[in-house]
Amino acid sequence: MDYPIQLAAQLAQQLPAFRKACGLSQAALGARLNLSQSRVAYIERNPAAISVQQLFDILQVLGVQLLLRTPLTPGVRPNADTPPPAQAAFNAEPPQGEW
């Protein structure tokens, strides 16, 4: 199931839910990450206070995949003048020639 996240504060609801779905207490999650239970509680209350790498580490332990997705409506972008770099490369023609 997808859980669209647009604000870091929304992770404050999702992280504890994912942790509980895994049957982990804050202390057990902390032990797997080399963190104290109080640090895990702080992260769950204020997920914007951690680095992207720390978020990836937590998501990996919880078995959660991070997925970046372009808008579902073609042509709708926050800045319609330029496509995102990854999207421009994705839309490029494949290389031609023999293998």
Backbone torsions as a table, in degrees:
resi	resn	phi	psi	omega
1	MET	NA	143.5	178.7
2	ASP	-91.9	144.0	176.7
3	TYR	-128.8	90.2	-178.3
4	PRO	-60.8	128.5	179.5
5	ILE	-122.3	123.1	177.9
6	GLN	-116.5	-14.4	-179.9
7	LEU	-132.6	143.3	178.8
8	ALA	-58.1	-34.2	-178.8
9	ALA	-61.4	-27.2	178.7
10	GLN	-66.0	-24.1	177.2
11	LEU	-66.4	-23.9	179.5
12	ALA	-61.9	-25.7	176.0
13	GLN	-87.5	-38.3	-173.0
14	GLN	-77.6	-42.0	-175.7
15	LEU	-59.2	-48.6	177.7
16	PRO	-63.2	-35.1	179.5
17	ALA	-64.9	-43.8	177.6
18	PHE	-64.5	-42.0	179.9
19	ARG	-60.6	-46.6	-179.4
20	LYS	-66.1	-36.4	177.6
21	ALA	-63.4	-27.0	176.8
22	CYS	-84.4	-4.4	-179.2
23	GLY	73.4	27.1	-178.2
24	LEU	-106.0	138.6	169.7
25	SER	-82.0	169.8	175.5
26	GLN	-61.4	-38.7	179.6
27	ALA	-65.2	-41.7	-179.7
28	ALA	-66.7	-41.6	176.7
29	LEU	-63.6	-44.0	178.1
30	GLY	-58.7	-41.2	179.8
31	ALA	-61.8	-38.9	179.2
32	ARG	-69.7	-23.7	-177.5
33	LEU	-105.6	2.4	-175.0
34	ASN	62.6	39.9	178.6
35	LEU	-124.2	156.1	175.1
36	SER	-78.2	161.3	176.3
37	GLN	-60.6	-38.3	-178.8
38	SER	-67.1	-33.6	177.0
39	ARG	-67.6	-41.0	177.3
40	VAL	-62.8	-42.8	178.2
41	ALA	-60.7	-42.1	178.7
42	TYR	-63.2	-43.6	179.2
43	ILE	-61.5	-42.7	-179.6
44	GLU	-65.9	-31.8	177.8
45	ARG	-79.2	-32.6	-172.7
46	ASN	-138.1	68.6	-175.7
47	PRO	-65.6	-17.4	178.8
48	ALA	-70.6	-12.5	-176.5
49	ALA	-86.0	1.0	-178.5
50	ILE	-109.0	162.8	178.3
51	SER	-79.2	164.4	176.8
52	VAL	-61.7	-40.1	179.5
53	GLN	-62.1	-41.6	177.4
54	GLN	-63.0	-39.2	176.6
55	LEU	-62.2	-45.7	177.6
56	PHE	-59.2	-40.8	179.3
57	ASP	-62.0	-44.4	179.5
58	ILE	-64.3	-46.9	-178.9
59	LEU	-62.0	-36.4	178.8
60	GLN	-63.4	-45.8	178.9
61	VAL	-62.5	-36.3	-178.8
62	LEU	-81.8	-5.1	179.7
63	GLY	71.4	30.1	-177.7
64	VAL	-108.0	135.6	-179.8
65	GLN	-99.3	135.8	174.6
66	LEU	-91.8	128.1	-177.9
67	LEU	-127.3	124.9	175.3
68	LEU	-100.3	131.4	-174.1
69	ARG	-134.2	139.1	174.5
70	THR	-76.3	163.6	179.1
71	PRO	-56.6	149.6	-178.5
72	LEU	-71.1	-26.4	-179.6
73	THR	-86.3	115.6	-179.6
74	PRO	-57.5	138.2	176.9
75	GLY	85.9	-8.1	179.9
76	VAL	-95.4	114.9	-179.7
77	ARG	-138.1	155.0	176.8
78	PRO	-56.6	-38.9	176.0
79	ASN	-122.1	98.9	-172.8
80	ALA	-71.5	-7.5	-178.9
81	ASP	-74.6	-32.6	-177.5
82	THR	-134.7	136.0	177.1
83	PRO	-74.2	154.7	174.0
84	PRO	-58.7	145.2	-176.9
85	PRO	-54.4	-42.9	-179.1
86	ALA	-65.8	-37.3	-179.9
87	GLN	-68.3	-39.3	178.7
88	ALA	-61.7	-42.2	178.6
89	ALA	-67.5	-37.0	179.8
90	PHE	-66.1	-36.5	-178.6
91	ASN	-78.8	-11.5	-177.6
92	ALA	-65.4	152.2	177.4
93	GLU	-66.0	142.5	176.9
94	PRO	-67.4	153.2	179.7
95	PRO	-63.3	145.2	179.8
96	GLN	-101.3	157.1	176.6
97	GLY	132.6	179.0	179.5
98	GLU	-92.2	153.1	178.4
99	TRP	-88.4	NA	NA
